[in-house]
């Protein structure tokens, strides 16, 4: 149908900030059954309400509509079902396992007898454990260097991760009146 002659319960998208005459925003609001009997007969309490005096309109604020049913190899989605999250806090169990391999080698520096030099320029590491650190010539000794490499285990900082697909915000409105849809 068209917006000029819509079906009852037809949902339209609009790029402006109001619902057209005869429509209401799809924002989950409760409607009186007594004033919207045709719409209630189609929606029932699928989207809320007590079914005695009120019923709810679909709430498409912050939601992406998907088709009801089950496609081949897909999950079952029932009419009115809501799901998904705008943000997710990941746990360690949800992260893929990974390993950082570190190759270790013995590392040595040429060293000579320490001879009262504090200047590293043009000098070598001194082997003696005295105050002066550098020697003017390389000797046959070496200073073994040992490393203890540790990494803290990764723990998510409990900060939520954005889970939203790219989006453009429009308004969804549902027709409160119009042509009652015939079943096939």
N, C-alpha and C positions, 0 to 999 in steps of 0.2 A: 504494500500500500504506500501511500505518500503521506507526508506530514499534514497535508490538507484533509486527508480522509484516512486516518490511521486505523489499524486494528486496535482493539482494547488490549492493553498490556504490551504493545509494540514499544521497543526501546530504540531511541535515536541518540546520536552524538551531536552535540552542538559546540561551536567555538566561542559562545558568548556566555555571560554570567547569569542568565535567567532561564527558567523553563518556559517554553511556549505555552500559550493558553491551552488548557485541556491536558497538560502534562505536569508531572511532578519529578523533581530530582530523584535519581536512584541513590538515595543516601541512607536507606534502612529505616526511614521514618515509619511510624505506625499510622494507619489510616482507619477511619471509622467504616465498619462494614455497611452500616445503614445508608451511607452516602455513596458507596462504591461497590454495589452488589455484583455488577458484571465483572469488575476487576477481581474481586474476592473469589468469584466462582472459578476464575482461571488460576489464581495464585495460591489460594487457600492460606495455610500458615507455613508454607515452604520457607518464607523469609522472615518469619517471626509473627508475633501477635498471639492473642489468646484464642482466636477462632470463634469467640462469642460476640465480642463487640469491636475488636480490632484485628487487623492483619498487617504484616510488614511488607514494605517495598524492598526490592533487591538493593543491596548496598554495594555500589561499584566504586566507592571512594578508595583509592589506593589499591585497587584490585584489577586484575586482568581477566576478562571473561573467557571461559573455555567452553567447548561443547560438552553437553552431558552424554554419558554412555561410555562405551569401551571400544576403542579401535583395536585392530589386530596388534597384539604385542604390547598394548598399552594398559594402564590401570583403569579401573572403573571409576567414573565420576558421576555422582548423583546430582540431580537438579537441586540447587540451593546449597550444595556442599561448598564450604570455604576451606582454603588451605594455603600453605606457603607463608614465608616470613620475609619481611623487608630486610632484616639483619639477622645474622647467625653468629653465635659464639662457638668457635671450633674447639674441640677437645683434642688431646694428643692422639686418641684412638682414630680420629677422623683424618689425621695427617698421614701422608705416605711415609713408610720407613725410609730412612736414608743414612748413609755412612760416609764419613769424610776420612779417606785413607791418607795417612801421613807417612811418607817414607823417611826412615831415620838412617843416618850415616854417622860414622865417627868423624868428627871435625877437629882438626888440630891446626894450630898456628905455629909457624917457625918462631923459636924463642932463643934468646941468648942470655948470657949472664947480665943481670941488671947492673947498670953502671951510672946510677945517680942522674938519670934523665927523666924529666917529666913531660917532655915534648914528644908526641907521637910522630911528628913530621920526619920522614927519612929514617925512622927507628923501627925496631921490632919489639914484640912483647918480651919482657924479662921473665926468666924462669924462676928466679929467686923470690921468696916471699918477703922481700924487704920493702921499704917505703918507695924507693924509686921503681918505676913501673917499666920503663923502656930501656932497650940496649941498642948500641950503635951498629952491631953486626948480628946476623942470624947465627944461631948456634945449632946444635944437633938435637936439643931438647924440644919437647912440645908440651903444650898445655891442653889437656883433654877438656872438651866442653860437653857437658851433659845437659840435656833438656828434658823437662817434664812438661809435656804438652797436655793440657786439659781443656775441655770445653764444657760449659754449663749445659745441661740438658735443656732442650727447647720446651718452654711452657707458654702456651698462648697467654697473652696478658689479659685475658677475659674481656678484651675489647671486641665488640661485635664487628663483623665483616659485612660490608654492604652486599646484598643479595639481589639487587634490583637490576632488571634489564633496562636498556635505554628507553626513555619514555617521553611522551608529549601529553600534557594534561589537557583534557577536554571534559565537558560535562555530559553525563548520561541522563536522559529523562525518559520516563515511562508514560505512555498514553493512559489517561484515566477514563477516557471515553472514546467512542468511535465504533467501527464495524466489529461485531462479535465474530471471532474467527471460527469458521466451520471446520470440523474434523474431516480428514480424507476418508 
